[in-house]
């Protein structure tokens, strides 16, 4: 049965994939992330019935990076509605790198989906708030609701590091501003986005977010609806089609679980009727996905028949 995954089994699987920790590289193009330890590995499962199992460095914290794109999309959809959001950002997957500007030159000139950088920047621009700190404050309050933990904040050093080196993201924003995809100050949107990406938590907190999406947007303890069901479904669908950058197709075949990765080495998976899985392993492959995370999720999916396909 799927719920037979115990902490000791998770520990065994984690040790199985530990040798892959040096098959990739940490995100050295972001100065604050370049110091991460490739051997700091953790995994957690949060079932929708509230039971939890975990293994490895579960107290180690990391920044959400691109996993925040799922959360910001949910909030932007709740703020503005589907028509407004998808008039500015598309719904189609891409085979291009997540930071590519190429597709913005096509007609119509809008990002293909909310999981690539251009789309995520446009989504952050849509979140209600008069200042970057208001937007980030609302995102953090949303994360507090999703995790039932009000202690979560963002890593100021990582946010500053990313803001100072985000030349390509600035280019994406200026291009989209030229075509009326984003409004207001480019620097303020980038400020909000880099702080959003720097939201810091651990695998247990991240697994709970995945479980809430798996629970159709309802709180796991109270049953209170935090995200409308159809919006939670939209977010999970993007995780399937676009969540693992331009490796989303092969991930769907090998693993078959809605998931989103971040360049901190974290992966959040969300499986209806099951719960959330979070993996942390800072070493990345050439696509920007956690080497250990991909291998562990593939092993778990195959062993316990977790694929949705």
C-alpha positions as CSV (number, residue, x, y, z in Angstrom):
1,X,0.0,0.0,0.0
2,X,1.1,3.6,-0.6
3,X,1.0,4.5,3.1
4,X,3.4,1.7,3.9
5,X,6.3,4.2,3.3
6,X,7.8,4.4,6.8
7,X,10.6,6.6,8.1
8,X,13.0,3.7,8.1
9,X,12.1,2.9,4.5
10,X,12.6,6.6,3.5
11,X,16.0,6.5,5.3
12,X,17.0,3.5,3.3
13,X,15.9,5.1,0.0
14,X,17.7,8.3,0.9
15,X,21.0,6.4,1.5
16,X,20.4,4.6,-1.8
17,X,20.5,7.9,-3.7
18,X,23.1,9.6,-1.6
19,X,25.9,8.7,-4.1
20,X,24.2,10.8,-6.7
21,X,24.8,14.0,-4.6
22,X,28.0,14.8,-6.6
23,X,26.6,14.0,-10.0
24,X,25.6,17.6,-10.5
25,X,26.5,21.1,-9.2
26,X,25.0,23.5,-6.8
27,X,23.5,26.7,-8.2
28,X,26.9,28.6,-8.3
29,X,25.5,31.4,-10.5
30,X,23.7,32.7,-7.4
31,X,26.4,33.6,-5.0
32,X,24.4,32.9,-1.8
33,X,23.5,29.4,-3.1
34,X,27.0,28.5,-4.2
35,X,27.9,27.7,-0.6
36,X,25.3,24.9,-0.2
37,X,26.5,21.5,0.9
38,X,25.6,18.8,-1.7
39,X,25.5,16.1,1.0
40,X,22.8,17.9,3.0
41,X,19.8,15.7,2.0
42,X,16.3,15.5,3.4
43,X,12.9,14.0,2.4
44,X,9.4,14.3,4.0
45,X,6.0,12.9,3.2
46,X,2.8,14.5,4.6
47,X,-0.3,12.4,4.0
48,X,-3.6,14.1,3.6
49,X,-4.9,12.3,6.7
50,X,-2.2,14.3,8.7
51,X,0.3,11.5,9.2
52,X,3.9,12.4,8.4
53,X,7.2,10.6,7.8
54,X,10.6,12.0,7.1
55,X,14.3,11.2,6.9
56,X,17.6,12.9,6.6
57,X,18.4,16.6,7.4
58,X,14.7,17.6,8.0
59,X,15.7,20.7,10.0
60,X,17.9,22.0,7.2
61,X,16.3,25.1,5.6
62,X,16.4,26.1,2.0
63,X,14.8,28.8,-0.2
64,X,11.8,28.0,-2.3
65,X,13.2,29.5,-5.5
66,X,11.0,28.4,-8.4
67,X,8.7,26.3,-6.2
68,X,7.4,29.7,-5.1
69,X,5.9,30.1,-8.6
70,X,3.2,27.6,-7.7
71,X,2.3,29.5,-4.6
72,X,2.4,33.0,-6.3
73,X,0.2,31.7,-9.1
74,X,-2.4,30.5,-6.7
75,X,-2.4,33.9,-5.0
76,X,-2.5,35.8,-8.2
77,X,-5.4,33.7,-9.5
78,X,-7.3,34.4,-6.2
79,X,-6.5,38.1,-6.5
80,X,-7.4,38.6,-10.2
81,X,-9.3,35.6,-11.6
82,X,-8.4,33.2,-14.4
83,X,-9.3,35.5,-17.3
84,X,-7.1,38.3,-16.2
85,X,-4.1,36.1,-15.4
86,X,-4.2,34.0,-18.5
87,X,-4.7,37.0,-20.8
88,X,-1.2,37.9,-19.8
89,X,0.5,34.5,-19.3
90,X,-0.1,31.4,-21.4
91,X,-0.8,27.8,-20.5
92,X,1.6,25.9,-22.8
93,X,4.7,24.0,-21.9
94,X,8.0,24.8,-23.5
95,X,11.2,23.0,-24.4
96,X,13.3,26.1,-23.8
97,X,15.3,26.8,-20.7
98,X,13.4,28.4,-17.8
99,X,15.3,31.7,-18.3
100,X,14.8,32.0,-22.1
101,X,13.7,35.3,-23.7
102,X,13.2,33.7,-27.1
103,X,9.4,33.0,-26.9
104,X,8.7,36.5,-25.9
105,X,9.6,37.5,-29.4
106,X,6.7,35.4,-30.8
107,X,3.2,36.7,-31.5
108,X,1.4,37.2,-29.1
109,X,4.3,38.4,-27.1
110,X,3.5,36.9,-23.7
111,X,5.2,34.2,-21.6
112,X,4.2,30.6,-22.5
113,X,3.4,29.6,-18.9
114,X,3.7,30.7,-15.3
115,X,6.5,28.3,-14.4
116,X,9.2,29.8,-16.5
117,X,10.9,33.0,-15.3
118,X,9.1,35.4,-17.6
119,X,5.7,34.0,-16.7
120,X,6.5,33.9,-12.9
121,X,7.7,37.6,-13.0
122,X,4.5,38.5,-14.8
123,X,2.5,36.6,-12.1
124,X,4.3,38.4,-9.2
125,X,3.6,41.7,-10.9
126,X,-0.2,40.8,-10.7
127,X,-0.2,40.1,-7.0
128,X,-2.1,42.8,-5.1
129,X,0.0,45.3,-3.1
130,X,1.2,48.8,-3.6
131,X,4.8,48.1,-2.7
132,X,7.2,45.1,-3.0
133,X,7.0,44.5,0.8
134,X,3.2,44.5,0.7
135,X,3.2,41.8,-2.1
136,X,5.8,39.8,-0.2
137,X,3.9,40.2,3.1
138,X,0.8,38.8,1.5
139,X,2.7,35.9,0.0
140,X,4.3,35.1,3.4
141,X,0.8,35.3,5.0
142,X,-0.4,32.9,2.4
143,X,2.6,30.5,3.1
144,X,1.8,30.8,6.8
145,X,-1.7,29.6,6.1
146,X,-0.5,26.7,3.8
147,X,2.0,25.5,6.4
148,X,0.2,26.4,9.6
149,X,3.5,28.0,10.7
150,X,3.8,31.7,11.2
151,X,7.6,31.6,11.8
152,X,8.5,31.3,8.1
153,X,10.2,34.3,6.5
154,X,12.7,35.0,3.7
155,X,16.5,34.8,3.6
156,X,17.6,38.5,3.1
157,X,21.1,37.5,2.0
158,X,19.7,35.2,-0.8
159,X,17.2,37.8,-1.9
160,X,19.8,40.5,-2.1
161,X,22.2,38.2,-3.9
162,X,19.6,37.3,-6.5
163,X,18.5,40.9,-6.9
164,X,22.0,42.2,-7.5
165,X,22.8,39.5,-10.2
166,X,19.3,39.3,-11.9
167,X,20.3,41.0,-15.2
168,X,18.5,38.5,-17.4
169,X,15.3,38.7,-15.3
170,X,15.5,42.5,-15.6
171,X,15.7,42.0,-19.4
172,X,12.6,39.8,-19.3
173,X,10.7,42.4,-17.3
174,X,11.7,45.3,-19.6
175,X,10.7,43.3,-22.6
176,X,7.3,42.5,-21.1
177,X,6.8,46.1,-20.0
178,X,7.4,47.1,-23.6
179,X,4.5,44.8,-24.6
180,X,2.2,45.8,-21.7
181,X,2.4,42.4,-20.0
182,X,3.7,43.9,-16.8
183,X,3.0,47.4,-15.3
184,X,4.7,49.6,-12.8
185,X,8.3,49.6,-11.8
186,X,10.6,46.9,-13.1
187,X,12.9,47.2,-10.1
188,X,10.0,46.9,-7.6
189,X,8.6,43.8,-9.3
190,X,12.1,42.3,-9.3
191,X,12.5,43.2,-5.6
192,X,9.2,41.3,-4.8
193,X,10.2,38.4,-7.0
194,X,13.6,37.8,-5.5
195,X,12.2,38.0,-2.0
196,X,9.5,35.6,-3.0
197,X,12.1,33.1,-4.3
198,X,14.1,33.5,-1.0
199,X,11.2,32.4,1.2
200,X,12.9,29.8,3.5
201,X,11.5,26.6,5.0
202,X,12.3,22.9,5.5
203,X,11.2,19.6,3.8
204,X,8.4,19.0,6.4
205,X,6.9,22.4,5.9
206,X,7.2,22.0,2.1
207,X,5.6,18.6,2.1
208,X,2.6,20.1,4.0
209,X,2.1,22.6,1.2
210,X,2.2,19.8,-1.3
211,X,-0.4,17.9,0.8
212,X,-2.7,20.9,0.9
213,X,-2.7,21.1,-2.9
214,X,-3.3,17.3,-3.0
215,X,-6.2,17.9,-0.6
216,X,-7.9,20.2,-3.2
217,X,-6.8,23.4,-1.4
218,X,-8.3,22.5,2.0
219,X,-6.5,22.8,5.2
220,X,-5.3,19.4,6.4
221,X,-6.4,19.9,10.0
222,X,-9.5,22.1,10.0
223,X,-10.8,21.2,6.5
224,X,-11.1,25.0,5.9
225,X,-10.8,25.9,2.2
226,X,-7.7,28.0,1.6
227,X,-7.4,27.7,-2.2
228,X,-10.5,27.2,-4.4
229,X,-10.6,23.7,-5.7
230,X,-10.5,24.6,-9.4
231,X,-7.5,26.9,-8.8
232,X,-5.6,24.1,-6.9
233,X,-6.3,21.9,-9.9
234,X,-4.9,24.5,-12.3
235,X,-1.7,24.8,-10.2
236,X,-1.2,21.0,-10.1
237,X,-1.8,20.8,-13.9
238,X,1.0,23.3,-14.5
239,X,3.2,21.2,-12.2
240,X,2.7,18.2,-14.5
241,X,3.2,20.0,-17.8
242,X,5.8,22.7,-16.8
243,X,7.0,22.0,-13.2
244,X,10.3,20.5,-13.9
245,X,11.6,23.0,-16.4
246,X,12.3,21.6,-19.9
247,X,12.6,18.1,-18.4
248,X,8.9,18.0,-17.5
249,X,8.1,15.5,-20.2
250,X,10.7,12.9,-19.2
251,X,9.8,13.4,-15.5
252,X,6.1,12.7,-16.3
253,X,7.2,9.4,-18.0
254,X,9.7,8.3,-15.3
255,X,7.9,9.6,-12.2
256,X,4.4,10.7,-13.2
257,X,3.7,12.9,-10.1
258,X,2.7,16.6,-10.3
259,X,5.9,18.3,-9.0
260,X,7.8,21.6,-9.0
261,X,11.5,22.0,-8.5
262,X,13.7,25.0,-7.5
263,X,17.4,25.7,-8.0
264,X,18.0,25.5,-4.3
265,X,17.7,21.7,-4.9
266,X,14.2,21.3,-3.5
267,X,11.3,19.5,-5.1
268,X,7.6,19.6,-4.0
269,X,5.3,16.9,-5.3
270,X,1.5,16.8,-4.8
271,X,-0.5,13.6,-5.3
272,X,-4.3,13.6,-5.0
273,X,-5.6,11.1,-2.5
274,X,-2.1,10.6,-1.1
275,X,-0.4,13.8,0.0
276,X,2.7,15.9,-0.4
277,X,6.3,14.8,-0.9
278,X,9.3,17.2,-0.5
279,X,12.9,16.4,-1.2
280,X,16.0,18.5,-0.7
281,X,19.3,17.8,-2.4
282,X,21.3,21.0,-3.5
283,X,23.2,19.3,-6.4
284,X,21.5,20.2,-9.7
285,X,21.5,18.5,-13.2
286,X,21.9,20.5,-16.4
287,X,18.2,21.4,-16.4
288,X,18.3,22.9,-13.0
289,X,16.6,20.0,-11.1
290,X,17.9,18.3,-8.0
291,X,19.8,15.1,-9.0
292,X,19.0,13.4,-5.7
293,X,15.4,14.6,-5.8
294,X,14.7,13.2,-9.2
295,X,16.3,9.9,-8.4
296,X,14.5,9.5,-5.1
297,X,11.1,10.4,-6.5
298,X,11.6,8.0,-9.4
299,X,12.4,5.2,-7.0
300,X,9.5,5.9,-4.8
301,X,7.0,6.3,-7.7
302,X,8.1,3.0,-9.3
303,X,8.2,1.1,-6.0
304,X,4.9,2.2,-4.7
305,X,3.1,2.8,-8.1
306,X,2.5,6.5,-7.4
307,X,2.3,7.7,-11.1
308,X,-1.0,9.3,-12.0
309,X,-0.7,7.9,-15.5
